[in-house]
């Protein structure tokens, strides 16, 4: 049996900061560019649409609060018109797309999630993963997701899974994806010049990606955002914060093979697209040595239990049933309310 072979693209780019329409347009342009260059999988950074809340690191919670409202207003609904545009771009380019977005909670005004969209080459939204635990200062912006989105998608290019930024440090979250048969992992990051001075973001990303690839014998596509002078000008309120935000060696994108080694070159700080050819057949032989979801484990000794129940603010077990809707139910409702968007998204 032969397994899929294809070209993957890791996009390292900056959003048009807090400009949702312009950022989606930039994403669509990059999807087309990657597709024209033969990519079948295009991976974008964490919360690419419409940007990362750097003010959490440079301002007090009080001073940063107006920025939170700006971000909330610029964030997107899932499903929604921005998702439909991204799906249409994926379909036109015939590529799978994984992209980070700021997602508004469908019921709670003021609640945001750090979410990854998984889009098929047919232009269908196949899944949404909400970051389980916002990292450090990010807790001022995002709520945590739940285990319902900790899943792998069985696609014609392979079993695809992904985690956002610091989640790639969570051994159990990574194992949960590997145990579902993941063989292509997306690791979606933001440029983080705000880390402590002795923290090397580039090396930290490389270590996590190499570890996941080597441990699971999988391919890892790392896509990290870039930070531009425009972003610095927007959120640097003094010289100290400006110096911090301009720190180099804060972003890395690249693609790692099942031996844990980087395939080709990576990108540091600057914007661009990294390409690599992925051959899933190369995952077979390394597993003879270490298959941690198979023969190289002791499930009588170690057991991981994952609660995949979707969490809701309220459960109504009588009358109209549960208040919350699944992603599929929300998509169906959006399609019925927006027939023009549905027609554009499904046209061949």
HUDA-V801271 format. One record per backbone hydrogen bond with DSSP energy under -0.5 kcal/mol. NH is the residue of the N-H (numbers start at 1). CO is the residue of the C=O. E is the energy in kcal/mol with one decimal. If there is no record, write none. Layout:
# HUDA-V801271
nh=NH co=CO e=E
nh=NH co=CO e=E
This chain:
# HUDA-V801271
nh=6 co=278 e=-2.4
nh=7 co=38 e=-0.5
nh=8 co=276 e=-3.0
nh=9 co=41 e=-2.6
nh=10 co=274 e=-3.0
nh=11 co=9 e=-0.6
nh=11 co=43 e=-3.0
nh=12 co=10 e=-0.6
nh=12 co=272 e=-2.9
nh=13 co=11 e=-0.6
nh=17 co=15 e=-1.2
nh=18 co=50 e=-2.8
nh=19 co=16 e=-2.8
nh=20 co=18 e=-0.8
nh=23 co=19 e=-2.3
nh=24 co=20 e=-2.6
nh=25 co=21 e=-2.2
nh=26 co=22 e=-2.1
nh=27 co=23 e=-2.6
nh=28 co=24 e=-2.7
nh=29 co=25 e=-2.0
nh=30 co=26 e=-2.2
nh=31 co=27 e=-2.5
nh=32 co=28 e=-2.1
nh=33 co=29 e=-2.4
nh=34 co=30 e=-2.6
nh=35 co=31 e=-2.6
nh=36 co=32 e=-2.8
nh=37 co=33 e=-1.2
nh=38 co=35 e=-1.8
nh=39 co=34 e=-2.5
nh=40 co=7 e=-3.1
nh=41 co=7 e=-1.2
nh=42 co=96 e=-3.0
nh=43 co=9 e=-2.7
nh=44 co=98 e=-3.1
nh=46 co=189 e=-1.5
nh=48 co=45 e=-1.0
nh=48 co=100 e=-0.7
nh=49 co=100 e=-1.8
nh=50 co=48 e=-0.6
nh=51 co=47 e=-0.9
nh=54 co=52 e=-2.1
nh=56 co=53 e=-1.7
nh=57 co=54 e=-1.9
nh=58 co=54 e=-0.9
nh=59 co=55 e=-2.3
nh=64 co=60 e=-2.4
nh=65 co=61 e=-0.8
nh=65 co=62 e=-0.6
nh=67 co=64 e=-0.6
nh=68 co=64 e=-1.5
nh=69 co=65 e=-1.6
nh=70 co=66 e=-1.8
nh=71 co=67 e=-2.5
nh=72 co=68 e=-2.7
nh=73 co=69 e=-2.4
nh=74 co=70 e=-1.6
nh=75 co=71 e=-1.0
nh=75 co=72 e=-0.7
nh=76 co=102 e=-2.5
nh=84 co=80 e=-2.2
nh=85 co=81 e=-2.0
nh=86 co=82 e=-2.2
nh=87 co=83 e=-2.6
nh=88 co=84 e=-2.2
nh=89 co=85 e=-2.0
nh=90 co=86 e=-2.2
nh=91 co=87 e=-2.4
nh=92 co=88 e=-2.4
nh=93 co=89 e=-2.0
nh=94 co=90 e=-1.0
nh=95 co=90 e=-2.1
nh=96 co=40 e=-3.2
nh=97 co=119 e=-2.2
nh=98 co=42 e=-2.2
nh=99 co=117 e=-1.7
nh=100 co=45 e=-1.7
nh=101 co=115 e=-3.0
nh=102 co=49 e=-2.5
nh=103 co=101 e=-0.7
nh=103 co=113 e=-2.8
nh=104 co=76 e=-2.8
nh=105 co=111 e=-2.6
nh=109 co=107 e=-0.9
nh=111 co=108 e=-2.0
nh=112 co=110 e=-0.5
nh=112 co=141 e=-0.6
nh=113 co=103 e=-2.3
nh=114 co=143 e=-0.5
nh=115 co=101 e=-2.6
nh=115 co=113 e=-0.9
nh=116 co=129 e=-2.7
nh=117 co=99 e=-2.9
nh=118 co=127 e=-2.7
nh=119 co=97 e=-2.9
nh=119 co=117 e=-0.6
nh=120 co=124 e=-2.8
nh=123 co=120 e=-1.8
nh=126 co=118 e=-2.2
nh=126 co=124 e=-0.9
nh=127 co=118 e=-1.4
nh=129 co=116 e=-2.3
nh=130 co=128 e=-0.5
nh=131 co=114 e=-3.5
nh=131 co=129 e=-0.5
nh=136 co=134 e=-0.5
nh=138 co=135 e=-2.7
nh=139 co=136 e=-1.8
nh=140 co=137 e=-1.8
nh=141 co=138 e=-2.3
nh=142 co=138 e=-2.3
nh=143 co=112 e=-3.0
nh=145 co=131 e=-2.0
nh=149 co=146 e=-1.2
nh=150 co=147 e=-1.3
nh=151 co=149 e=-1.8
nh=153 co=160 e=-3.1
nh=154 co=152 e=-0.6
nh=155 co=153 e=-0.9
nh=155 co=158 e=-1.8
nh=158 co=155 e=-1.6
nh=160 co=153 e=-2.9
nh=160 co=158 e=-0.7
nh=161 co=184 e=-2.3
nh=163 co=186 e=-2.1
nh=165 co=163 e=-0.6
nh=165 co=188 e=-3.1
nh=167 co=164 e=-2.5
nh=168 co=165 e=-2.4
nh=169 co=166 e=-2.2
nh=170 co=167 e=-1.6
nh=171 co=169 e=-1.0
nh=174 co=170 e=-2.3
nh=175 co=171 e=-2.4
nh=176 co=172 e=-2.2
nh=177 co=173 e=-1.3
nh=178 co=174 e=-2.3
nh=179 co=175 e=-3.0
nh=180 co=177 e=-0.9
nh=181 co=178 e=-2.1
nh=182 co=177 e=-1.7
nh=183 co=159 e=-2.3
nh=184 co=159 e=-1.9
nh=185 co=219 e=-3.2
nh=186 co=161 e=-2.3
nh=187 co=185 e=-0.5
nh=187 co=221 e=-2.6
nh=188 co=163 e=-2.0
nh=188 co=186 e=-0.6
nh=189 co=187 e=-0.5
nh=189 co=223 e=-2.9
nh=192 co=250 e=-2.0
nh=195 co=192 e=-1.0
nh=199 co=196 e=-2.2
nh=200 co=198 e=-0.6
nh=201 co=199 e=-0.9
nh=202 co=249 e=-1.1
nh=204 co=200 e=-2.4
nh=205 co=201 e=-2.4
nh=206 co=202 e=-2.2
nh=207 co=203 e=-2.6
nh=208 co=204 e=-2.0
nh=209 co=205 e=-2.5
nh=210 co=206 e=-2.8
nh=211 co=207 e=-2.3
nh=212 co=208 e=-2.3
nh=213 co=209 e=-2.4
nh=214 co=210 e=-2.8
nh=215 co=211 e=-3.0
nh=216 co=212 e=-2.4
nh=217 co=213 e=-1.6
nh=218 co=213 e=-1.2
nh=219 co=183 e=-2.0
nh=220 co=256 e=-1.9
nh=221 co=185 e=-3.2
nh=222 co=220 e=-0.7
nh=222 co=254 e=-3.1
nh=223 co=187 e=-2.0
nh=223 co=221 e=-0.6
nh=225 co=189 e=-1.0
nh=226 co=13 e=-1.2
nh=232 co=228 e=-2.2
nh=233 co=229 e=-2.9
nh=234 co=230 e=-1.5
nh=235 co=231 e=-1.7
nh=236 co=232 e=-2.3
nh=237 co=235 e=-1.0
nh=242 co=238 e=-2.1
nh=243 co=239 e=-2.4
nh=244 co=240 e=-2.0
nh=245 co=241 e=-2.6
nh=246 co=242 e=-1.6
nh=247 co=244 e=-1.4
nh=253 co=267 e=-1.8
nh=254 co=222 e=-1.2
nh=256 co=220 e=-2.8
nh=257 co=261 e=-2.7
nh=260 co=257 e=-2.3
nh=263 co=255 e=-3.4
nh=264 co=262 e=-0.7
nh=267 co=253 e=-2.6
nh=269 co=251 e=-1.7
nh=269 co=267 e=-0.5
nh=270 co=268 e=-2.6
nh=272 co=12 e=-2.8
nh=274 co=10 e=-2.6
nh=276 co=8 e=-1.8
nh=278 co=6 e=-3.7
nh=280 co=4 e=-2.3
nh=282 co=279 e=-2.1
nh=283 co=280 e=-1.8
nh=284 co=281 e=-1.3
nh=286 co=282 e=-0.5
nh=287 co=283 e=-0.6
nh=287 co=284 e=-1.1
nh=288 co=284 e=-0.5
nh=288 co=285 e=-1.8
nh=289 co=285 e=-0.6
nh=289 co=286 e=-0.9
nh=290 co=286 e=-1.7
nh=292 co=215 e=-0.6
nh=292 co=290 e=-0.6
nh=294 co=291 e=-1.9
nh=296 co=291 e=-2.1
nh=297 co=294 e=-0.5
nh=297 co=295 e=-0.6
nh=301 co=298 e=-1.6
nh=302 co=298 e=-3.1
nh=305 co=303 e=-0.5
nh=306 co=304 e=-0.5
nh=308 co=306 e=-0.9
nh=316 co=314 e=-0.5
nh=317 co=315 e=-0.7
nh=320 co=318 e=-0.6
nh=321 co=318 e=-1.3
nh=330 co=326 e=-2.6
nh=331 co=327 e=-2.7
nh=332 co=328 e=-2.6
nh=333 co=329 e=-2.3
nh=334 co=330 e=-2.7
nh=335 co=331 e=-2.7
nh=336 co=332 e=-2.1
nh=337 co=333 e=-1.7
nh=338 co=334 e=-1.4
nh=342 co=338 e=-2.0
nh=343 co=339 e=-2.4
nh=344 co=340 e=-2.2
nh=345 co=341 e=-2.1
nh=346 co=342 e=-1.4
nh=347 co=343 e=-1.2
